């Protein structure tokens, strides 16, 4: 342990990198002079046909689902009272029969694609309520069909512009919602697909949304909401990936 030897016993400073980060796609450590590294942002466009494209050719249109708080999307397939330790890397195929989870996927990659840094979803959506949650998952779809969760995060619609000053969603009108995720170091290997899932609940890890702009702790009812993800074109939904060259 060079760091402990240096600080406890003295001597020459050890040659320790500023950042050592584990690549969860290649299962190996990488060393960097700084973190985040110099990554090139690349937009993964989400298509109305369920495709995802890195070349700016996502199919235009909308992909819709109904979020029902009476039947929320679970965060794990494991049934129990605690939080399973492996849920952050769980195979997402347990949600395959859910109509309130929309999926976008690329064609199988020809070359490896390595991400290093912050992932951010930039969604454009239409909601028939005045609030909604936007849960975005970045998934590595392996050739055997496994949907390995890489990273996810959530943005409650009313906090899209400010956590201090929440505001209602414009009912029935397009609105932009950013969903930043924690940093990632992951390589999508050849033959794998980059997959994105969007849903509006992740229960019981996080509380349900009433789909009304109101004080959640004083709410007396929950309402279903139709949510449409706007795809394609200059303003269509996309996920910005930090690509390392």
C-alpha positions as CSV (number, residue, x, y, z in Angstrom):
1,X,0.0,0.0,0.0
2,X,2.2,2.8,-1.3
3,X,0.0,5.6,0.0
4,X,0.0,4.3,3.6
5,X,3.8,3.6,3.5
6,X,4.5,7.2,2.3
7,X,2.3,8.9,4.9
8,X,3.2,6.6,7.8
9,X,6.9,5.9,7.1
10,X,7.9,8.8,4.8
11,X,10.2,8.5,1.8
12,X,9.6,9.4,-1.8
13,X,6.0,10.2,-2.8
14,X,4.4,7.2,-4.6
15,X,3.4,7.4,-8.2
16,X,-0.3,7.1,-7.6
17,X,-2.8,8.2,-10.3
18,X,-5.2,11.0,-9.5
19,X,-8.1,8.7,-10.4
20,X,-8.4,4.9,-10.5
21,X,-11.8,3.9,-11.9
22,X,-13.3,0.5,-12.6
23,X,-14.7,-0.2,-16.0
24,X,-17.8,-2.3,-15.4
25,X,-18.0,-3.4,-19.0
26,X,-14.5,-4.7,-19.4
27,X,-14.0,-5.6,-15.7
28,X,-10.7,-3.8,-15.2
29,X,-9.2,-0.8,-13.5
30,X,-8.3,2.3,-15.5
31,X,-6.0,5.1,-14.4
32,X,-6.5,8.8,-15.2
33,X,-4.6,12.0,-14.6
34,X,-7.9,13.7,-13.8
35,X,-11.6,12.8,-13.4
36,X,-13.8,13.2,-15.3
37,X,-11.5,12.6,-18.2
38,X,-11.6,14.5,-21.5
39,X,-14.7,12.8,-23.0
40,X,-16.5,13.7,-26.2
41,X,-20.3,14.2,-25.6
42,X,-22.3,12.0,-28.0
43,X,-26.1,12.2,-28.3
44,X,-28.0,8.9,-28.4
45,X,-31.2,9.8,-30.1
46,X,-34.4,8.0,-29.0
47,X,-36.7,6.9,-31.8
48,X,-40.5,6.5,-31.9
49,X,-40.0,3.0,-33.3
50,X,-38.1,1.9,-30.2
51,X,-34.7,2.3,-31.9
52,X,-31.8,4.4,-30.6
53,X,-29.3,6.1,-32.8
54,X,-25.9,7.6,-32.5
55,X,-26.0,9.1,-36.0
56,X,-28.8,11.6,-35.5
57,X,-31.4,9.6,-37.4
58,X,-33.8,8.7,-34.7
59,X,-37.3,8.1,-36.0
60,X,-39.6,11.1,-35.3
61,X,-42.9,10.7,-33.4
62,X,-44.0,9.8,-29.9
63,X,-43.7,6.8,-27.7
64,X,-46.4,6.7,-25.0
65,X,-47.3,4.8,-21.9
66,X,-49.7,5.1,-19.0
67,X,-48.3,5.4,-15.5
68,X,-50.7,4.1,-12.8
69,X,-49.7,4.7,-9.2
70,X,-52.0,1.8,-8.2
71,X,-49.7,-0.5,-10.2
72,X,-46.2,1.0,-9.9
73,X,-43.1,-0.3,-11.5
74,X,-41.0,-2.2,-9.0
75,X,-37.3,-1.4,-8.6
76,X,-36.3,-5.1,-8.3
77,X,-37.5,-8.6,-9.0
78,X,-36.6,-9.6,-5.5
79,X,-39.5,-9.8,-3.1
80,X,-38.8,-8.9,0.5
81,X,-38.7,-6.0,3.0
82,X,-35.1,-4.9,2.4
83,X,-33.1,-3.5,-0.5
84,X,-31.2,-6.3,-2.3
85,X,-27.5,-5.4,-2.6
86,X,-27.3,-6.3,-6.3
87,X,-30.3,-4.3,-7.5
88,X,-28.1,-1.6,-9.1
89,X,-26.8,-4.2,-11.6
90,X,-29.9,-6.3,-11.8
91,X,-31.1,-7.9,-15.1
92,X,-34.0,-5.7,-16.2
93,X,-35.8,-8.4,-18.1
94,X,-38.0,-8.8,-15.1
95,X,-39.9,-5.8,-16.5
96,X,-40.4,-7.3,-19.9
97,X,-44.2,-7.6,-19.6
98,X,-44.7,-4.0,-18.3
99,X,-46.5,-1.7,-20.8
100,X,-45.5,1.3,-18.7
101,X,-41.8,0.9,-19.4
102,X,-40.7,2.1,-22.8
103,X,-37.5,0.8,-24.3
104,X,-35.1,2.1,-26.9
105,X,-32.2,0.1,-28.2
106,X,-29.4,0.5,-30.8
107,X,-28.3,-2.1,-33.3
108,X,-25.5,-4.4,-32.0
109,X,-22.3,-2.4,-31.8
110,X,-19.5,-3.2,-34.3
111,X,-16.8,-1.4,-32.2
112,X,-16.5,-1.0,-28.4
113,X,-17.8,2.3,-27.0
114,X,-16.3,3.4,-23.7
115,X,-18.1,6.0,-21.4
116,X,-16.3,8.0,-18.7
117,X,-18.1,10.8,-16.9
118,X,-21.6,12.1,-16.4
119,X,-24.5,10.7,-18.4
120,X,-27.5,13.0,-18.9
121,X,-30.9,12.3,-20.4
122,X,-32.5,15.3,-22.1
123,X,-36.2,14.4,-22.5
124,X,-39.0,16.1,-24.3
125,X,-42.3,14.9,-23.0
126,X,-46.1,15.5,-23.0
127,X,-48.0,14.7,-19.8
128,X,-51.8,14.8,-19.3
129,X,-51.3,15.7,-15.6
130,X,-49.4,18.5,-13.9
131,X,-46.6,16.4,-12.4
132,X,-44.8,13.1,-13.2
133,X,-41.6,11.3,-12.5
134,X,-39.1,10.5,-15.2
135,X,-36.9,7.5,-14.4
136,X,-34.2,6.8,-17.0
137,X,-32.1,3.7,-17.1
138,X,-28.9,3.1,-19.2
139,X,-28.6,-0.6,-19.9
140,X,-26.0,-2.8,-21.5
141,X,-27.9,-5.4,-23.5
142,X,-25.7,-8.4,-23.9
143,X,-25.8,-10.9,-26.9
144,X,-27.6,-13.5,-24.6
145,X,-30.4,-11.0,-24.0
146,X,-29.4,-10.0,-20.5
147,X,-30.3,-6.4,-19.7
148,X,-27.5,-5.3,-17.3
149,X,-28.3,-2.1,-15.6
150,X,-25.4,0.4,-15.9
151,X,-26.8,3.5,-14.4
152,X,-30.2,5.1,-13.6
153,X,-31.7,8.3,-12.1
154,X,-34.9,10.1,-11.6
155,X,-36.3,13.7,-12.0
156,X,-39.6,14.7,-10.6
157,X,-41.2,16.9,-13.1
158,X,-42.1,19.8,-10.8
159,X,-38.4,20.1,-9.9
160,X,-37.1,20.2,-13.5
161,X,-36.1,23.8,-13.3
162,X,-35.5,24.3,-9.6
163,X,-35.6,22.2,-6.4
164,X,-36.3,25.4,-4.4
165,X,-39.1,26.7,-6.6
166,X,-41.1,23.7,-8.0
167,X,-43.5,24.4,-10.9
168,X,-46.3,22.4,-12.5
169,X,-45.9,20.7,-15.8
170,X,-47.8,22.3,-18.6
171,X,-50.7,19.9,-19.0
172,X,-50.9,18.4,-22.5
173,X,-48.0,20.5,-23.8
174,X,-44.3,19.5,-24.7
175,X,-41.9,20.2,-21.9
176,X,-38.1,19.6,-21.5
177,X,-36.8,17.6,-18.6
178,X,-33.2,16.9,-17.8
179,X,-32.2,13.8,-15.9
180,X,-28.6,13.8,-14.9
181,X,-27.0,10.6,-13.7
182,X,-24.0,9.8,-11.5
183,X,-20.7,9.3,-13.2
184,X,-20.1,6.1,-15.1
185,X,-17.1,4.1,-16.4
186,X,-18.4,1.4,-18.7
187,X,-17.5,-0.1,-22.0
188,X,-20.2,-1.4,-24.3
189,X,-18.5,-4.3,-26.2
190,X,-19.0,-5.3,-29.8
191,X,-22.2,-7.3,-30.3
192,X,-23.8,-5.5,-27.3
193,X,-26.6,-2.9,-27.6
194,X,-27.0,0.4,-25.8
195,X,-30.5,0.3,-24.3
196,X,-32.5,3.0,-22.6
197,X,-35.6,2.4,-20.6
198,X,-38.0,5.2,-19.4
199,X,-40.7,4.7,-16.8
200,X,-42.5,6.9,-14.2
201,X,-42.2,5.0,-11.0
202,X,-39.6,2.9,-9.2
203,X,-41.5,1.5,-6.2
204,X,-41.0,1.2,-3.2
205,X,-37.5,2.6,-3.5
206,X,-39.0,6.0,-4.2
207,X,-42.5,7.3,-3.4
208,X,-45.2,7.4,-6.1
209,X,-46.3,10.5,-7.9
210,X,-49.9,11.6,-7.7
211,X,-49.5,13.2,-11.2
212,X,-50.9,16.4,-9.7
213,X,-48.9,19.5,-8.8
214,X,-49.6,19.4,-5.0
215,X,-48.1,18.7,-1.6
216,X,-47.5,14.9,-1.8
217,X,-47.8,14.6,2.0
218,X,-51.3,16.0,2.0
219,X,-52.6,14.3,-1.1
220,X,-55.7,12.1,-0.7
221,X,-55.7,10.4,-4.1
222,X,-53.5,9.1,-6.9
223,X,-54.3,9.4,-10.6
224,X,-53.0,7.6,-13.7
225,X,-51.3,9.8,-16.3
226,X,-50.5,9.3,-20.0
227,X,-46.9,10.2,-20.7
228,X,-45.6,10.6,-24.3
229,X,-41.8,10.7,-25.0
230,X,-41.2,13.0,-28.0
231,X,-38.7,11.5,-30.4
232,X,-36.6,12.6,-33.4
233,X,-35.8,15.9,-34.9
234,X,-33.7,18.7,-33.3
235,X,-35.7,18.8,-30.0
236,X,-36.4,15.0,-29.7
237,X,-35.4,13.1,-26.6
238,X,-31.9,11.9,-26.3
239,X,-29.3,10.7,-23.8
240,X,-25.9,12.5,-23.9
241,X,-23.1,10.0,-23.4
242,X,-19.5,10.9,-22.3
243,X,-17.5,8.9,-24.9
244,X,-13.8,8.3,-24.5
245,X,-11.8,8.1,-27.7
